[in-house]
Amino acid sequence: MDIRKFLTAEEVSERYRGTISIGTLRNWRAKRIGPAYVKLGKAVLYPIEELETWDQNNTVACRASK
């Protein structure tokens, strides 16, 4: 089990293998879309639990072929 409860924007970008850039995360925060985050002073942290929820909400189910 991972004892870390939060990820930085850089770590979130790594989590998604660079497909979501730090700039994209910044834009999403400005537009209030994307995964939930916590702001502590200038620090922006993403709760891992919220990232997992965001993943589930954005999962695309494929229809089974007949």
PQR file of N, CA, C, O and H, with PARSE charges and radii, in Angstrom:
ATOM      1  N   MET A   1       0.839  -1.182   0.000 -0.4000 1.5000
ATOM      2  CA  MET A   1       0.000   0.000   0.000 -0.0000 2.0000
ATOM      3  C   MET A   1       0.879   1.239   0.000  0.5500 1.7000
ATOM      4  O   MET A   1       1.879   1.295   0.717 -0.5500 1.4000
ATOM      5  N   ASP A   2       0.518   2.216  -0.787 -0.4000 1.5000
ATOM      6  CA  ASP A   2       1.260   3.462  -0.885 -0.0000 2.0000
ATOM      7  C   ASP A   2       0.887   4.352   0.287  0.5500 1.7000
ATOM      8  O   ASP A   2      -0.287   4.675   0.463 -0.5500 1.4000
ATOM      9  H   ASP A   2      -0.293   2.170  -1.370  0.4000 1.0000
ATOM     10  N   ILE A   3       1.870   4.760   1.100 -0.4000 1.5000
ATOM     11  CA  ILE A   3       1.579   5.579   2.273 -0.0000 2.0000
ATOM     12  C   ILE A   3       1.413   7.052   1.922  0.5500 1.7000
ATOM     13  O   ILE A   3       0.910   7.826   2.736 -0.5500 1.4000
ATOM     14  H   ILE A   3       2.825   4.498   0.957  0.4000 1.0000
ATOM     15  N   ARG A   4       1.831   7.454   0.710 -0.4000 1.5000
ATOM     16  CA  ARG A   4       1.636   8.840   0.291 -0.0000 2.0000
ATOM     17  C   ARG A   4       0.157   9.073   0.010  0.5500 1.7000
ATOM     18  O   ARG A   4      -0.496   8.245  -0.626 -0.5500 1.4000
ATOM     19  H   ARG A   4       2.240   6.825   0.048  0.4000 1.0000
ATOM     20  N   LYS A   5      -0.363  10.180   0.475 -0.4000 1.5000
ATOM     21  CA  LYS A   5      -1.771  10.472   0.268 -0.0000 2.0000
ATOM     22  C   LYS A   5      -1.995  11.544  -0.787  0.5500 1.7000
ATOM     23  O   LYS A   5      -3.115  11.725  -1.266 -0.5500 1.4000
ATOM     24  H   LYS A   5       0.167  10.852   0.991  0.4000 1.0000
ATOM     25  N   PHE A   6      -0.926  12.260  -1.151 -0.4000 1.5000
ATOM     26  CA  PHE A   6      -1.033  13.348  -2.115 -0.0000 2.0000
ATOM     27  C   PHE A   6       0.088  13.255  -3.140  0.5500 1.7000
ATOM     28  O   PHE A   6       1.172  12.747  -2.853 -0.5500 1.4000
ATOM     29  H   PHE A   6      -0.017  12.113  -0.761  0.4000 1.0000
ATOM     30  N   LEU A   7      -0.195  13.756  -4.348 -0.4000 1.5000
ATOM     31  CA  LEU A   7       0.819  13.847  -5.396 -0.0000 2.0000
ATOM     32  C   LEU A   7       0.928  15.299  -5.845  0.5500 1.7000
ATOM     33  O   LEU A   7      -0.058  16.035  -5.846 -0.5500 1.4000
ATOM     34  H   LEU A   7      -1.075  14.169  -4.581  0.4000 1.0000
ATOM     35  N   THR A   8       2.123  15.697  -6.221 -0.4000 1.5000
ATOM     36  CA  THR A   8       2.324  17.015  -6.821 -0.0000 2.0000
ATOM     37  C   THR A   8       1.872  16.954  -8.279  0.5500 1.7000
ATOM     38  O   THR A   8       1.605  15.874  -8.807 -0.5500 1.4000
ATOM     39  H   THR A   8       2.924  15.099  -6.219  0.4000 1.0000
ATOM     40  N   ALA A   9       1.789  18.109  -8.923 -0.4000 1.5000
ATOM     41  CA  ALA A   9       1.412  18.142 -10.347 -0.0000 2.0000
ATOM     42  C   ALA A   9       2.405  17.333 -11.176  0.5500 1.7000
ATOM     43  O   ALA A   9       2.014  16.637 -12.113 -0.5500 1.4000
ATOM     44  H   ALA A   9       2.006  18.986  -8.494  0.4000 1.0000
ATOM     45  N   GLU A  10       3.688  17.424 -10.832 -0.4000 1.5000
ATOM     46  CA  GLU A  10       4.708  16.666 -11.557 -0.0000 2.0000
ATOM     47  C   GLU A  10       4.461  15.164 -11.419  0.5500 1.7000
ATOM     48  O   GLU A  10       4.580  14.415 -12.388 -0.5500 1.4000
ATOM     49  H   GLU A  10       4.006  17.990 -10.071  0.4000 1.0000
ATOM     50  N   GLU A  11       4.118  14.736 -10.212 -0.4000 1.5000
ATOM     51  CA  GLU A  11       3.861  13.312  -9.971 -0.0000 2.0000
ATOM     52  C   GLU A  11       2.577  12.849 -10.671  0.5500 1.7000
ATOM     53  O   GLU A  11       2.487  11.712 -11.135 -0.5500 1.4000
ATOM     54  H   GLU A  11       4.022  15.345  -9.424  0.4000 1.0000
ATOM     55  N   VAL A  12       1.589  13.744 -10.741 -0.4000 1.5000
ATOM     56  CA  VAL A  12       0.353  13.397 -11.462 -0.0000 2.0000
ATOM     57  C   VAL A  12       0.666  13.207 -12.949  0.5500 1.7000
ATOM     58  O   VAL A  12       0.175  12.270 -13.578 -0.5500 1.4000
ATOM     59  H   VAL A  12       1.662  14.668 -10.364  0.4000 1.0000
ATOM     60  N   SER A  13       1.480  14.095 -13.501 -0.4000 1.5000
ATOM     61  CA  SER A  13       1.885  13.957 -14.899 -0.0000 2.0000
ATOM     62  C   SER A  13       2.597  12.622 -15.123  0.5500 1.7000
ATOM     63  O   SER A  13       2.344  11.941 -16.117 -0.5500 1.4000
ATOM     64  H   SER A  13       1.880  14.857 -12.991  0.4000 1.0000
ATOM     65  N   GLU A  14       3.474  12.255 -14.212 -0.4000 1.5000
ATOM     66  CA  GLU A  14       4.174  10.960 -14.303 -0.0000 2.0000
ATOM     67  C   GLU A  14       3.193   9.807 -14.181  0.5500 1.7000
ATOM     68  O   GLU A  14       3.322   8.805 -14.885 -0.5500 1.4000
ATOM     69  H   GLU A  14       3.679  12.809 -13.405  0.4000 1.0000
ATOM     70  N   ARG A  15       2.218   9.938 -13.298 -0.4000 1.5000
ATOM     71  CA  ARG A  15       1.219   8.875 -13.087 -0.0000 2.0000
ATOM     72  C   ARG A  15       0.512   8.549 -14.398  0.5500 1.7000
ATOM     73  O   ARG A  15       0.211   7.389 -14.680 -0.5500 1.4000
ATOM     74  H   ARG A  15       2.114  10.752 -12.726  0.4000 1.0000
ATOM     75  N   TYR A  16       0.247   9.588 -15.200 -0.4000 1.5000
ATOM     76  CA  TYR A  16      -0.433   9.393 -16.472 -0.0000 2.0000
ATOM     77  C   TYR A  16       0.545   9.336 -17.643  0.5500 1.7000
ATOM     78  O   TYR A  16       0.182   9.606 -18.789 -0.5500 1.4000
ATOM     79  H   TYR A  16       0.491  10.530 -14.971  0.4000 1.0000
ATOM     80  N   ARG A  17       1.791   8.981 -17.332 -0.4000 1.5000
ATOM     81  CA  ARG A  17       2.848   8.745 -18.322 -0.0000 2.0000
ATOM     82  C   ARG A  17       3.057   9.926 -19.264  0.5500 1.7000
ATOM     83  O   ARG A  17       3.368   9.748 -20.442 -0.5500 1.4000
ATOM     84  H   ARG A  17       2.085   8.762 -16.402  0.4000 1.0000
ATOM     85  N   GLY A  18       2.883  11.126 -18.732 -0.4000 1.5000
ATOM     86  CA  GLY A  18       3.128  12.323 -19.519 -0.0000 2.0000
ATOM     87  C   GLY A  18       2.013  12.701 -20.473  0.5500 1.7000
ATOM     88  O   GLY A  18       2.128  13.701 -21.182 -0.5500 1.4000
ATOM     89  H   GLY A  18       2.630  11.270 -17.775  0.4000 1.0000
ATOM     90  N   THR A  19       0.939  11.930 -20.511 -0.4000 1.5000
ATOM     91  CA  THR A  19      -0.161  12.268 -21.411 -0.0000 2.0000
ATOM     92  C   THR A  19      -0.944  13.474 -20.917  0.5500 1.7000
ATOM     93  O   THR A  19      -1.622  14.142 -21.697 -0.5500 1.4000
ATOM     94  H   THR A  19       0.846  11.117 -19.936  0.4000 1.0000
ATOM     95  N   ILE A  20      -0.849  13.752 -19.621 -0.4000 1.5000
ATOM     96  CA  ILE A  20      -1.422  14.967 -19.051 -0.0000 2.0000
ATOM     97  C   ILE A  20      -0.241  15.793 -18.567  0.5500 1.7000
ATOM     98  O   ILE A  20       0.461  15.396 -17.636 -0.5500 1.4000
ATOM     99  H   ILE A  20      -0.298  13.209 -18.987  0.4000 1.0000
ATOM    100  N   SER A  21      -0.023  16.931 -19.191 -0.4000 1.5000
ATOM    101  CA  SER A  21       1.133  17.752 -18.839 -0.0000 2.0000
ATOM    102  C   SER A  21       0.831  18.625 -17.621  0.5500 1.7000
ATOM    103  O   SER A  21      -0.323  18.786 -17.223 -0.5500 1.4000
ATOM    104  H   SER A  21      -0.593  17.254 -19.947  0.4000 1.0000
ATOM    105  N   ILE A  22       1.874  19.173 -17.050 -0.4000 1.5000
ATOM    106  CA  ILE A  22       1.731  20.084 -15.925 -0.0000 2.0000
ATOM    107  C   ILE A  22       0.941  21.311 -16.366  0.5500 1.7000
ATOM    108  O   ILE A  22       0.127  21.830 -15.603 -0.5500 1.4000
ATOM    109  H   ILE A  22       2.812  19.042 -17.374  0.4000 1.0000
ATOM    110  N   GLY A  23       1.173  21.777 -17.581 -0.4000 1.5000
ATOM    111  CA  GLY A  23       0.430  22.906 -18.133 -0.0000 2.0000
ATOM    112  C   GLY A  23      -1.057  22.611 -18.268  0.5500 1.7000
ATOM    113  O   GLY A  23      -1.896  23.470 -17.997 -0.5500 1.4000
ATOM    114  H   GLY A  23       1.835  21.355 -18.201  0.4000 1.0000
ATOM    115  N   THR A  24      -1.376  21.398 -18.685 -0.4000 1.5000
ATOM    116  CA  THR A  24      -2.784  21.003 -18.793 -0.0000 2.0000
ATOM    117  C   THR A  24      -3.427  21.002 -17.423  0.5500 1.7000
ATOM    118  O   THR A  24      -4.548  21.484 -17.261 -0.5500 1.4000
ATOM    119  H   THR A  24      -0.694  20.699 -18.905  0.4000 1.0000
ATOM    120  N   LEU A  25      -2.731  20.466 -16.436 -0.4000 1.5000
ATOM    121  CA  LEU A  25      -3.273  20.480 -15.071 -0.0000 2.0000
ATOM    122  C   LEU A  25      -3.508  21.914 -14.601  0.5500 1.7000
ATOM    123  O   LEU A  25      -4.520  22.204 -13.963 -0.5500 1.4000
ATOM    124  H   LEU A  25      -1.821  20.074 -16.567  0.4000 1.0000
ATOM    125  N   ARG A  26      -2.576  22.804 -14.917 -0.4000 1.5000
ATOM    126  CA  ARG A  26      -2.721  24.216 -14.544 -0.0000 2.0000
ATOM    127  C   ARG A  26      -3.956  24.822 -15.219  0.5500 1.7000
ATOM    128  O   ARG A  26      -4.736  25.527 -14.578 -0.5500 1.4000
ATOM    129  H   ARG A  26      -1.755  22.568 -15.435  0.4000 1.0000
ATOM    130  N   ASN A  27      -4.129  24.545 -16.514 -0.4000 1.5000
ATOM    131  CA  ASN A  27      -5.304  25.051 -17.236 -0.0000 2.0000
ATOM    132  C   ASN A  27      -6.598  24.501 -16.662  0.5500 1.7000
ATOM    133  O   ASN A  27      -7.576  25.234 -16.512 -0.5500 1.4000
ATOM    134  H   ASN A  27      -3.495  23.972 -17.035  0.4000 1.0000
ATOM    135  N   TRP A  28      -6.609  23.213 -16.339 -0.4000 1.5000
ATOM    136  CA  TRP A  28      -7.797  22.603 -15.755 -0.0000 2.0000
ATOM    137  C   TRP A  28      -8.139  23.237 -14.413  0.5500 1.7000
ATOM    138  O   TRP A  28      -9.311  23.447 -14.103 -0.5500 1.4000
ATOM    139  H   TRP A  28      -5.815  22.618 -16.461  0.4000 1.0000
ATOM    140  N   ARG A  29      -7.112  23.543 -13.614 -0.4000 1.5000
ATOM    141  CA  ARG A  29      -7.382  24.192 -12.327 -0.0000 2.0000
ATOM    142  C   ARG A  29      -8.023  25.553 -12.557  0.5500 1.7000
ATOM    143  O   ARG A  29      -8.967  25.921 -11.858 -0.5500 1.4000
ATOM    144  H   ARG A  29      -6.160  23.372 -13.865  0.4000 1.0000
ATOM    145  N   ALA A  30      -7.516  26.304 -13.531 -0.4000 1.5000
ATOM    146  CA  ALA A  30      -8.071  27.629 -13.824 -0.0000 2.0000
ATOM    147  C   ALA A  30      -9.518  27.531 -14.305  0.5500 1.7000
ATOM    148  O   ALA A  30     -10.333  28.406 -14.010 -0.5500 1.4000
ATOM    149  H   ALA A  30      -6.749  26.005 -14.099  0.4000 1.0000
ATOM    150  N   LYS A  31      -9.838  26.468 -15.044 -0.4000 1.5000
ATOM    151  CA  LYS A  31     -11.190  26.274 -15.566 -0.0000 2.0000
ATOM    152  C   LYS A  31     -12.079  25.480 -14.605  0.5500 1.7000
ATOM    153  O   LYS A  31     -13.266  25.278 -14.859 -0.5500 1.4000
ATOM    154  H   LYS A  31      -9.176  25.757 -15.283  0.4000 1.0000
ATOM    155  N   ARG A  32     -11.483  25.038 -13.505 -0.4000 1.5000
ATOM    156  CA  ARG A  32     -12.187  24.226 -12.496 -0.0000 2.0000
ATOM    157  C   ARG A  32     -12.744  22.932 -13.079  0.5500 1.7000
ATOM    158  O   ARG A  32     -13.874  22.535 -12.794 -0.5500 1.4000
ATOM    159  H   ARG A  32     -10.518  25.202 -13.298  0.4000 1.0000
ATOM    160  N   ILE A  33     -11.909  22.278 -13.912 -0.4000 1.5000
ATOM    161  CA  ILE A  33     -12.234  20.953 -14.439 -0.0000 2.0000
ATOM    162  C   ILE A  33     -11.065  20.042 -14.087  0.5500 1.7000
ATOM    163  O   ILE A  33     -10.068  20.503 -13.532 -0.5500 1.4000
ATOM    164  H   ILE A  33     -10.991  22.600 -14.143  0.4000 1.0000
ATOM    165  N   GLY A  34     -11.173  18.775 -14.398 -0.4000 1.5000
ATOM    166  CA  GLY A  34     -10.081  17.848 -14.097 -0.0000 2.0000
ATOM    167  C   GLY A  34     -10.188  17.319 -12.672  0.5500 1.7000
ATOM    168  O   GLY A  34     -11.202  17.520 -12.004 -0.5500 1.4000
ATOM    169  H   GLY A  34     -11.984  18.400 -14.848  0.4000 1.0000
ATOM    170  N   PRO A  35      -9.147  16.648 -12.215 -0.5600 1.5000
ATOM    171  CA  PRO A  35      -9.186  16.035 -10.886  0.2800 2.0000
ATOM    172  C   PRO A  35      -9.177  17.089  -9.780  0.5500 1.7000
ATOM    173  O   PRO A  35      -8.622  18.176  -9.942 -0.5500 1.4000
ATOM    174  N   ALA A  36      -9.804  16.744  -8.650 -0.4000 1.5000
ATOM    175  CA  ALA A  36      -9.836  17.627  -7.485 -0.0000 2.0000
ATOM    176  C   ALA A  36      -8.426  17.784  -6.924  0.5500 1.7000
ATOM    177  O   ALA A  36      -7.594  16.885  -7.045 -0.5500 1.4000
ATOM    178  H   ALA A  36     -10.255  15.861  -8.518  0.4000 1.0000
ATOM    179  N   TYR A  37      -8.170  18.931  -6.313 -0.4000 1.5000
ATOM    180  CA  TYR A  37      -6.854  19.212  -5.745 -0.0000 2.0000
ATOM    181  C   TYR A  37      -7.006  20.004  -4.455  0.5500 1.7000
ATOM    182  O   TYR A  37      -8.077  20.530  -4.151 -0.5500 1.4000
ATOM    183  H   TYR A  37      -8.846  19.661  -6.215  0.4000 1.0000
ATOM    184  N   VAL A  38      -5.915  20.077  -3.708 -0.4000 1.5000
ATOM    185  CA  VAL A  38      -5.854  20.838  -2.472 -0.0000 2.0000
ATOM    186  C   VAL A  38      -4.809  21.918  -2.665  0.5500 1.7000
ATOM    187  O   VAL A  38      -3.723  21.650  -3.179 -0.5500 1.4000
ATOM    188  H   VAL A  38      -5.045  19.650  -3.955  0.4000 1.0000
ATOM    189  N   LYS A  39      -5.126  23.133  -2.261 -0.4000 1.5000
ATOM    190  CA  LYS A  39      -4.183  24.251  -2.385 -0.0000 2.0000
ATOM    191  C   LYS A  39      -3.759  24.649  -0.974  0.5500 1.7000
ATOM    192  O   LYS A  39      -4.586  25.039  -0.150 -0.5500 1.4000
ATOM    193  H   LYS A  39      -6.008  23.352  -1.843  0.4000 1.0000
ATOM    194  N   LEU A  40      -2.459  24.543  -0.711 -0.4000 1.5000
ATOM    195  CA  LEU A  40      -1.883  24.929   0.577 -0.0000 2.0000
ATOM    196  C   LEU A  40      -0.848  26.010   0.303  0.5500 1.7000
ATOM    197  O   LEU A  40       0.285  25.711  -0.074 -0.5500 1.4000
ATOM    198  H   LEU A  40      -1.788  24.226  -1.380  0.4000 1.0000
ATOM    199  N   GLY A  41      -1.235  27.258   0.493 -0.4000 1.5000
ATOM    200  CA  GLY A  41      -0.338  28.344   0.110 -0.0000 2.0000
ATOM    201  C   GLY A  41      -0.163  28.292  -1.398  0.5500 1.7000
ATOM    202  O   GLY A  41      -1.138  28.340  -2.149 -0.5500 1.4000
ATOM    203  H   GLY A  41      -2.155  27.501   0.800  0.4000 1.0000
ATOM    204  N   LYS A  42       1.086  28.193  -1.835 -0.4000 1.5000
ATOM    205  CA  LYS A  42       1.358  28.070  -3.269 -0.0000 2.0000
ATOM    206  C   LYS A  42       1.406  26.627  -3.731  0.5500 1.7000
ATOM    207  O   LYS A  42       1.418  26.358  -4.932 -0.5500 1.4000
ATOM    208  H   LYS A  42       1.877  28.154  -1.225  0.4000 1.0000
ATOM    209  N   ALA A  43       1.434  25.705  -2.793 -0.4000 1.5000
ATOM    210  CA  ALA A  43       1.518  24.280  -3.135 -0.0000 2.0000
ATOM    211  C   ALA A  43       0.162  23.765  -3.615  0.5500 1.7000
ATOM    212  O   ALA A  43      -0.876  24.054  -3.020 -0.5500 1.4000
ATOM    213  H   ALA A  43       1.425  25.924  -1.818  0.4000 1.0000
ATOM    214  N   VAL A  44       0.195  22.997  -4.704 -0.4000 1.5000
ATOM    215  CA  VAL A  44      -0.993  22.335  -5.233 -0.0000 2.0000
ATOM    216  C   VAL A  44      -0.746  20.843  -5.110  0.5500 1.7000
ATOM    217  O   VAL A  44       0.234  20.318  -5.640 -0.5500 1.4000
ATOM    218  H   VAL A  44       1.039  22.762  -5.188  0.4000 1.0000
ATOM    219  N   LEU A  45      -1.647  20.160  -4.403 -0.4000 1.5000
ATOM    220  CA  LEU A  45      -1.507  18.727  -4.178 -0.0000 2.0000
ATOM    221  C   LEU A  45      -2.792  18.023  -4.604  0.5500 1.7000
ATOM    222  O   LEU A  45      -3.898  18.526  -4.407 -0.5500 1.4000
ATOM    223  H   LEU A  45      -2.442  20.586  -3.972  0.4000 1.0000
ATOM    224  N   TYR A  46      -2.611  16.857  -5.186 -0.4000 1.5000
ATOM    225  CA  TYR A  46      -3.735  16.062  -5.659 -0.0000 2.0000
ATOM    226  C   TYR A  46      -3.885  14.832  -4.770  0.5500 1.7000
ATOM    227  O   TYR A  46      -2.989  13.988  -4.737 -0.5500 1.4000
ATOM    228  H   TYR A  46      -1.712  16.448  -5.346  0.4000 1.0000
ATOM    229  N   PRO A  47      -5.014  14.711  -4.039 -0.5600 1.5000
ATOM    230  CA  PRO A  47      -5.231  13.513  -3.225  0.2800 2.0000
ATOM    231  C   PRO A  47      -5.328  12.274  -4.128  0.5500 1.7000
ATOM    232  O   PRO A  47      -6.065  12.272  -5.113 -0.5500 1.4000
ATOM    233  N   ILE A  48      -4.591  11.248  -3.787 -0.4000 1.5000
ATOM    234  CA  ILE A  48      -4.598  10.018  -4.590 -0.0000 2.0000
ATOM    235  C   ILE A  48      -6.008   9.450  -4.680  0.5500 1.7000
ATOM    236  O   ILE A  48      -6.410   8.959  -5.735 -0.5500 1.4000
ATOM    237  H   ILE A  48      -3.992  11.250  -2.987  0.4000 1.0000
ATOM    238  N   GLU A  49      -6.750   9.510  -3.603 -0.4000 1.5000
ATOM    239  CA  GLU A  49      -8.117   8.990  -3.597 -0.0000 2.0000
ATOM    240  C   GLU A  49      -8.982   9.732  -4.630  0.5500 1.7000
ATOM    241  O   GLU A  49      -9.811   9.120  -5.303 -0.5500 1.4000
ATOM    242  H   GLU A  49      -6.423   9.909  -2.746  0.4000 1.0000
ATOM    243  N   GLU A  50      -8.782  11.047  -4.749 -0.4000 1.5000
ATOM    244  CA  GLU A  50      -9.533  11.829  -5.738 -0.0000 2.0000
ATOM    245  C   GLU A  50      -9.116  11.482  -7.163  0.5500 1.7000
ATOM    246  O   GLU A  50      -9.950  11.466  -8.068 -0.5500 1.4000
ATOM    247  H   GLU A  50      -8.108  11.544  -4.202  0.4000 1.0000
ATOM    248  N   LEU A  51      -7.826  11.203  -7.368 -0.4000 1.5000
ATOM    249  CA  LEU A  51      -7.362  10.792  -8.697 -0.0000 2.0000
ATOM    250  C   LEU A  51      -7.993   9.464  -9.095  0.5500 1.7000
ATOM    251  O   LEU A  51      -8.381   9.276 -10.248 -0.5500 1.4000
ATOM    252  H   LEU A  51      -7.148  11.216  -6.634  0.4000 1.0000
ATOM    253  N   GLU A  52      -8.093   8.547  -8.143 -0.4000 1.5000
ATOM    254  CA  GLU A  52      -8.701   7.249  -8.433 -0.0000 2.0000
ATOM    255  C   GLU A  52     -10.180   7.407  -8.770  0.5500 1.7000
ATOM    256  O   GLU A  52     -10.689   6.742  -9.673 -0.5500 1.4000
ATOM    257  H   GLU A  52      -7.777   8.700  -7.206  0.4000 1.0000
ATOM    258  N   THR A  53     -10.868   8.285  -8.047 -0.4000 1.5000
ATOM    259  CA  THR A  53     -12.277   8.567  -8.345 -0.0000 2.0000
ATOM    260  C   THR A  53     -12.406   9.192  -9.724  0.5500 1.7000
ATOM    261  O   THR A  53     -13.298   8.834 -10.494 -0.5500 1.4000
ATOM    262  H   THR A  53     -10.455   8.825  -7.314  0.4000 1.0000
ATOM    263  N   TRP A  54     -11.507  10.134 -10.039 -0.4000 1.5000
ATOM    264  CA  TRP A  54     -11.522  10.795 -11.342 -0.0000 2.0000
ATOM    265  C   TRP A  54     -11.290   9.768 -12.456  0.5500 1.7000
ATOM    266  O   TRP A  54     -11.925   9.826 -13.509 -0.5500 1.4000
ATOM    267  H   TRP A  54     -10.782  10.425  -9.414  0.4000 1.0000
ATOM    268  N   ASP A  55     -10.369   8.825 -12.207 -0.4000 1.5000
ATOM    269  CA  ASP A  55     -10.121   7.757 -13.181 -0.0000 2.0000
ATOM    270  C   ASP A  55     -11.398   6.965 -13.444  0.5500 1.7000
ATOM    271  O   ASP A  55     -11.760   6.711 -14.592 -0.5500 1.4000
ATOM    272  H   ASP A  55      -9.853   8.777 -11.352  0.4000 1.0000
ATOM    273  N   GLN A  56     -12.071   6.579 -12.367 -0.4000 1.5000
ATOM    274  CA  GLN A  56     -13.295   5.775 -12.503 -0.0000 2.0000
ATOM    275  C   GLN A  56     -14.387   6.541 -13.249  0.5500 1.7000
ATOM    276  O   GLN A  56     -15.098   5.970 -14.076 -0.5500 1.4000
ATOM    277  H   GLN A  56     -11.777   6.785 -11.434  0.4000 1.0000
ATOM    278  N   ASN A  57     -14.514   7.830 -12.953 -0.4000 1.5000
ATOM    279  CA  ASN A  57     -15.539   8.642 -13.606 -0.0000 2.0000
ATOM    280  C   ASN A  57     -15.238   8.879 -15.083  0.5500 1.7000
ATOM    281  O   ASN A  57     -16.147   9.201 -15.849 -0.5500 1.4000
ATOM    282  H   ASN A  57     -13.936   8.293 -12.281  0.4000 1.0000
ATOM    283  N   ASN A  58     -13.989   8.726 -15.495 -0.4000 1.5000
ATOM    284  CA  ASN A  58     -13.606   8.975 -16.878 -0.0000 2.0000
ATOM    285  C   ASN A  58     -13.256   7.704 -17.640  0.5500 1.7000
ATOM    286  O   ASN A  58     -12.680   7.761 -18.727 -0.5500 1.4000
ATOM    287  H   ASN A  58     -13.251   8.464 -14.873  0.4000 1.0000
ATOM    288  N   THR A  59     -13.600   6.576 -17.074 -0.4000 1.5000
ATOM    289  CA  THR A  59     -13.376   5.302 -17.751 -0.0000 2.0000
ATOM    290  C   THR A  59     -14.424   5.114 -18.840  0.5500 1.7000
ATOM    291  O   THR A  59     -15.619   5.303 -18.611 -0.5500 1.4000
ATOM    292  H   THR A  59     -14.068   6.530 -16.191  0.4000 1.0000
ATOM    293  N   VAL A  60     -13.965   4.743 -20.009 -0.4000 1.5000
ATOM    294  CA  VAL A  60     -14.861   4.512 -21.134 -0.0000 2.0000
ATOM    295  C   VAL A  60     -15.039   3.008 -21.281  0.5500 1.7000
ATOM    296  O   VAL A  60     -14.082   2.270 -21.517 -0.5500 1.4000
ATOM    297  H   VAL A  60     -12.995   4.589 -20.195  0.4000 1.0000
ATOM    298  N   ALA A  61     -16.274   2.578 -21.139 -0.4000 1.5000
ATOM    299  CA  ALA A  61     -16.580   1.153 -21.290 -0.0000 2.0000
ATOM    300  C   ALA A  61     -16.811   0.849 -22.760  0.5500 1.7000
ATOM    301  O   ALA A  61     -17.561   1.546 -23.443 -0.5500 1.4000
ATOM    302  H   ALA A  61     -17.051   3.178 -20.948  0.4000 1.0000
ATOM    303  N   CYS A  62     -16.165  -0.191 -23.232 -0.4000 1.5000
ATOM    304  CA  CYS A  62     -16.336  -0.608 -24.617 -0.0000 2.0000
ATOM    305  C   CYS A  62     -17.460  -1.628 -24.690  0.5500 1.7000
ATOM    306  O   CYS A  62     -17.613  -2.483 -23.817 -0.5500 1.4000
ATOM    307  H   CYS A  62     -15.556  -0.758 -22.677  0.4000 1.0000
ATOM    308  N   ARG A  63     -18.222  -1.515 -25.731 -0.4000 1.5000
ATOM    309  CA  ARG A  63     -19.328  -2.446 -25.927 -0.0000 2.0000
ATOM    310  C   ARG A  63     -18.765  -3.780 -26.381  0.5500 1.7000
ATOM    311  O   ARG A  63     -17.869  -3.825 -27.223 -0.5500 1.4000
ATOM    312  H   ARG A  63     -18.098  -0.821 -26.439  0.4000 1.0000
ATOM    313  N   ALA A  64     -19.276  -4.842 -25.837 -0.4000 1.5000
ATOM    314  CA  ALA A  64     -18.831  -6.179 -26.241 -0.0000 2.0000
ATOM    315  C   ALA A  64     -19.273  -6.450 -27.675  0.5500 1.7000
ATOM    316  O   ALA A  64     -20.402  -6.137 -28.052 -0.5500 1.4000
ATOM    317  H   ALA A  64     -20.004  -4.804 -25.153  0.4000 1.0000
ATOM    318  N   SER A  65     -18.384  -7.032 -28.471 -0.4000 1.5000
ATOM    319  CA  SER A  65     -18.742  -7.353 -29.851 -0.0000 2.0000
ATOM    320  C   SER A  65     -19.649  -8.571 -29.884  0.5500 1.7000
ATOM    321  O   SER A  65     -19.573  -9.447 -29.023 -0.5500 1.4000
ATOM    322  H   SER A  65     -17.466  -7.287 -28.165  0.4000 1.0000
ATOM    323  N   LYS A  66     -20.494  -8.609 -30.878 -0.4000 1.5000
ATOM    324  CA  LYS A  66     -21.465  -9.721 -30.984 -0.0000 2.0000
ATOM    325  C   LYS A  66     -20.989 -10.799 -31.886  0.5500 1.7000
ATOM    326  O   LYS A  66     -21.685 -11.796 -32.079 -0.5500 1.4000
ATOM    327  H   LYS A  66     -20.556  -7.897 -31.578  0.4000 1.0000
TER
END
